[in-house]
Amino acid sequence: MRRLVVTTLAVALTGLGLAGCGSDDSGSGSGSGAGPSGSTAETDVTGEITVLAAASLTESFTTLGKQFEAAHPGVKVTLSFGASSALATQVTSGAPADVFASASAKNMDAVVAAKAASDPKTFAENVMEIAVPPANPGKITGVNDLARPGVKTALCQAQVPCGATAAKVFTNAKLTVTPVTLEPDVKSVLSKVTLGEVDAGVVYVTDVLAAGDKVKGIEIPADVNASTSYPIASLTASRNAATAAAFVDYVLSAEGAKVLTAAGFRQP
């Protein structure tokens, strides 16, 4: 059996200038899913595919990629994670890939508008949470504390879905938060927290769960929290359309939903 290949954007697609993942808050179509290979004939599921996915999908898509390979011996899935906004730009610029999974309907819509994909399906939703170091040196107890003078907060850049969704939280809470750093994707924000370089970072609930005891999660009240949807689609320029479609079907399947739910994602 071939081994799953997981790369960061910088390593897997450096020559293409490929970057990133993010998140936004609308849905780009809703799909309840299909079987692991959907309508694709089993004999057509062969070869290699490259999947570009939002950074917040790192853990869940790594698992799904391994499961998909196990279900289709000989198939190789290469996963590249980053900010959805940058990934969408690279797809529309012609970077070779087979599947795009975004943390933002807005970014997927741009890909569809460029005719680089069609018929995306929403497979998950996510909400924001505050991550702090285990000792909580900034004494953060809620979202209002992020506006306190002296509190060092890390956020995603504004154009990245996790930054746009965090901005909605602050708007809902009527807060002005001045970050000490703006990061290119949600995992970079989380890293600032785990390294103790900031008092808090606004990330997704799934990132707090994935970090385990490296961070402490501070919930954001539902009445001010904001959500984002995750659409997926095979790409028009895929060189392995059958296997790309089968992978999309697998993500949308009951098995895919099981993995995503365990990672903390909500079903659409």
N, C-alpha and C positions, 0 to 999 in steps of 0.2 A: 504493500500500500504506500502510496506517495505521501510525503509529509507536507502538512499545511505550511504555507509560506506567509508569514505576517511581517510586514515592514512598516516603518514610519514613513510619512510622506517624504521626508528629506532623503531617505535611503532608497526607497523603491522607485521614486519618480524624480530624482534629482535632475536627471538630464532633461526632464520635461518642465521643470520649474513648478511641479505640482505641489500644492499646499492644501491645506486644510479643512475643518468641519465646524459647524456652528449650529444655531437653532433659532426658530422663529415661531410665531404662534398661530398659524392658520393651517387648515388641512388641504391637501392637494389631491383629494379623491380618497375614497374609503374602500378598503378591500378586506373581506373576512378571511381570505386565504383559500388555498387549495392544497391538494396532497403534495408530498415531497417532490414529485416530478410533474404535477399538474397534468396538462394535456400533452406534454412533451413525451414522445416515445422514449422509453428507457434506453434503447440502443443508440439514441442520438446524444445522450449525456456522456460526453467524452472530452478528453483534452484539458486545456487550461483556461481559466478565466481570471480576470483582475476585477476586484470589487473595491470601489472607492466609497468610504463610509465615514460618517461623522465621528469625531474623536470620542464622543460619549458612548459610542457603540463598540468600543474596543473590546471589552470583556465578552459581551454577549455575541458579537459577530465572530470572535475567535472561536468560541464554542460552536456556533452554528457552522462555521467553515469546516471544522474538524468532523462534525456530524455528517455534513453533506459529503465530504470525501469518503467517510466510512460507508455511506449508503451507495456510493458510486465509485468502486475501486478503480484506481488509475486516473481519476480526475484530480487536478491540482487547483486549489483556490489561493490566489495571492491577494492579501488584504492590505490596503493602504488607508490609514486613518489621518484625518486632519480637520480643519475648519470647513464646514459645508459651503460657506460663501466662496472660499478660494477654490475648493474642489469644483464647484459649479462653473467658475470662470475657466478652469483648465479644461473641463469637458467641452464647453462651448468653443474653446480655442483649438479643439481637435486632438487633445491628449488621448492616446489609445487606452481604452478600458471597456469593460463589458456590463457592469452594473454600477448604479449610483444610489446610495442610501443616504438621504439628507436628514439633518436635524431641523430643517426649515422648509416649509412649503414654498416660501418665497424663492429660495434658491432652486428648488426643483422646478418651479414655474418658469424660471429663466432658462433652464435647460430645455424644457418642453417648447418654449417659445422659439428657441433657436433650432428646433426640430432635431435635437440631439437625443431625445427620448420621447416616448408617448405613453399615455395611459398609466401614470403612476398610481400606486396604491398606498394608502396610509396604513402602516403596520404597528405603530406604537405612539404613545404620548408620554411627555415628561414634564415635571414641574421643578421649580427652583428650591434650593435649600442653602443655608449658610454652613460652610465648613470652617471649623476653627481647630487649632492645635489641641491635642488631648488635654493639656493643662489649662487651656483657655486663658492665656495671659492678658488678653484684652477685656476679660470679664464680659463677654458678649452673651446676652440672654435673649435678644430678639432683634428684628430687623432695624428698629429705631436706633439701636446702639451703633450701627454703622455710620450714622451721621454725627456721632460724638467727636469733638475735637481730639486729635491725637490717636484715634483708632486707624490702624493701617489696614486698608482693604484692597484686595486684588479683584479685578473684574476682567471679563473678556473685552476685547476691542468692540467698538460700537457696531461695526459692520458684520461682526460674527454673531450667529444666532444666540449664543449664550449671553452675549453682551446686550443684544436687543431685548431679550426676554427679561434680563435683570433690570433693564431700564424701565420696563413696564411695571415691575414690582415696585420700584421707587416712585413711579408716578402714582400708582394705586395707593401707596402709603403716604403720599405727599411729603417725600423726603428728598433732600439733596445730599448725595453721597459723593465725596471727592476721593477717588482711588489713588493709591500711591503707585500703582502699576496697572497697565492695560495689556493683557496677554493675548496671543494669537488664537488660542483655543482653550476649551474648558479644562483639559488635562494639565495645561501649563498653569492655570489658576490654582488647581488642586496641588500641584507641585510646590508652589509658593507657600501654601499652607503647611504641607507636610515637612517642608524644610525649615519652618518657623520664621520665614522672612516677613510674614504679615500676620496680623491678628485674626483676619477673617477673609474668606473668599466666597463669592456667590457662584455656586455650581448647580448641577442637577442632583436630584435625590439619588439617582443611580450612581453618581460619582462618589457620593458619601458612602453608600453601601459598599461599593467596590473597594474603597480605601480601607475598610475595616477599622482596626484600632489605631490607624495612623492619624485619623482625624476624629473630631466629635461633631455631630450634626446638630444644628439649631434649626428647628422647623420654622417655616414662614407661614403665618396664618392664612387660611384658605381665602379669606376675603380680600387679601392684598397680593396673594401669590399670582403667578402667571404661568401659562403652559405653552408648550410647543408640540407640534406634530411631526412625525417622521414618515415621509413618503419614500418609496423605493421603485425603481424602474430599470429594466434592461435598456442598454444604450443602442441607438440606431446604428452606430458604426461598429458594433461588436463583431469580432471575427469568429465568435463561437455563440451564435444566437440561441441555439437549442439549450446549451448548458447554462447560459446566462438566464434564460427564462425559467429553467428548472430551479436555479438557485433562488430567484425571486419567489417562485411558488413555495419553496421550502421555508423561506422566512415568513411567508403568509400562512403557513400550515399550522396545525395544532401543535406540532413539535416545536415550531419556531416560536409560537406564542408562549409555550411553556418555558423556554429559555429566557425570553424577554421578561416575562412576569417575574421569574426568579431573580432577575437582575434589578428589579424595581420599576420597570416600565409599566405604564398603564395600557390596556388595550383600547383601541379607538372605538 
